[in-house]
Amino acid sequence: MSSAALNLTSQVLDLAQALPLDGGQQLDGVQVAYETVGRLNPDKSNAILVFHALTMDQHIVSPHPKTGKPGWWAKSVGPGNVIDTDRFFVICANVLGGCMGSTGPASLASDGQPYAMRFPVITIRDMVRAQVALLDALGIDQLHAVVGGSMGGMQALSFAANWPQRTRAVLVIASTARHSAQNIAFHEVGRQAIMADPKWSGGDYYGGKGPDNGLAVARMAAHITYLSEEGMHEKFGRKLQDRSAKTFGFDADFQVESYLRHQGLSFTDRFDANSYLYITRAMDYFDLAEEHGGRLAAAFAGCTARFCLVSFDTDWLYPTPESRTIAHALNAAGAPVSFVELSAPFGHDSFLLDVPALDRVIAGFLGQ
């Protein structure tokens, strides 16, 4: 379908004012790259802001400019789709710290050189703060809904907690209110892999060859957490890759090894290693209860929106008890909330794949 038929636009907004950050600094000259799909109605009441996950970007529907692959949620967003753009105006922005047009480590600082590791450490709330500025620029005071899976779900929760009057509904899929020690540990393995790559050069690799080997290993380690044991066994088992016998060496003998190597190498074509460091650190710092006096229910004290929480039975990255904890906090705060655990064999990545039950939940909740 053509961009015109989708009413699709891709733009970059220059924020008029400096962006204050949780770390105590402020960032000047911030740009927010975003994509919109559908038409905003006259009273601007039909807008849905979709927050993307760690390795995604604003290209929710349009083909990715570097890989040519379809938009990461094109199966769900569009005319007549689960998020129906004949009815809704969908906005998706590349997060602050990203590498697809929004200001991040690869962006030029005031001296004309890339920020690299001079870029300030950011938080999930900082990412959302930049997107609230985007809504202000678009003249949208209140959204029909915010929607997010994984890191996108963290942003949706942060939006609801810190800007409670700006949305009427909040849909959080396969996410959490804080990063666990295990989550932090996996991210630290990835960061150390990047920083151990000699080509990382302390983050000053722009204009030359970057730490592709380290970034590929980081992606491989993270990707394992996105899958389920059941799904990996069903897809790969112990099958060999293009051979009838083991090589008794360290080539990719097994299909699962070849798959992970492909995932790692292809990731380096579209993602910046420094962005990976900054975004994973933001996720690790995320603790919504800590931001609100140590009590999660207090984060939602001013919320009037409807909430829907979705988890998957095979997701061990953000398992169902994480969502149940959020549901209990919302109940304690008196916020209207529905919660469902769905069965899917795909693990954490289920929200990106073909799960008809999820489609029904999204369509039913947003259609209310």
C-alpha positions, 0 to 999 in steps of 0.5 A: 500500500502506498504512503498516500493511501496510508496517510503516512508521513515521516518527519523530524521535529526540532524542539524549540526549548532545551530538554531537562533530564533526570540526571540534572543536565539539559540537552539543547537542540534536540530533534525527534524523528517520528512517523504518523499514520492516518488522519488526525480528526478536527478535535484531535481526539483520535491520536494514539502514541505507540512507544517502540521497544529497544531495537525498534524505531519510528518506522512502525509501518514504513519500510526500514530505510536501511534494511528495506524490511517492513515496518516493525508493527505493519501487521497491526497498524494500518487501514482495517488492521488491529490498530485501525488507521481509518479511525485512529491517528498513530504516532511513533517516535524514535526515542531520545538516545536512538540512532534513526534521526532522534538526538543520540550519541551519533548526533553532532554536539555544539562543536560540530563533532558527534556526542559519542560518550559525551552524550548525557545518560538518559532515563525512560522518563527522559525519552517520554519527556521528549515525546510529550514535547512532540505532542505539544508541538502537534497541539495534542493535549490528550491522546486516545491511548498510549501503547507499548510493548517491552521497553515501549511498555515502560514508556507507556507506564512512565507517561501514565504516571508522570503525565496522567491527564494526557491519555484516556487509555494505556495498553502495556504489553510484555513489560515491567515497572522495573528492571530486575537484577537478571535483566540488568545482568544480561544488559551488562554482558552486552555492554561489556561485549561492545566496550571490549571490542577494540574498535569501540575506541572509547565510543569515538569510532564515528567516521570509521569502522565501529565495534560491530563484533561487540555489538553483534555479540550483545545482540546475540545475548539479548536475542536469546532472552526474547525467545522461549525454550519451547520456541527454540526447541521447536524451531531448531532443536539440535539440528545441524546447519547445512551439514550431515556431521559435526565438524569438531571445530568452532564453526556454526555446526548447529542451526541455532548458532547460525541463527544467532550469528545472523541476528547479530551481524544483521543488527550491526547494519541498522543500529549504533553501538553507543545508542545500545549502551545508552538505551540499555542503561536507561532501561536498567535505571527504570524503577517506577516505584523508586521514582514515586517514593518507593510505592508503585501504587503512588505512581498511579495516584493521579491516573484517570485512564483505563489500563490494559496489561498483557503478558505471555506465558512463555515470556521469561524476560518480563514474566507474568508476575511482573504484569500482575504486580502492576495490576495490583498497584493500579487496583490499589490506586483505584485505577480501572485495569484489566489484565490477561496472560496469553498463551503463545510459544514465541516468548517475549517477542510474541507481541511482534508475531502472529498471536490472534488472541493479542490482536483481539485484546488490542482491538477490543481495548482500543475500540472502547 
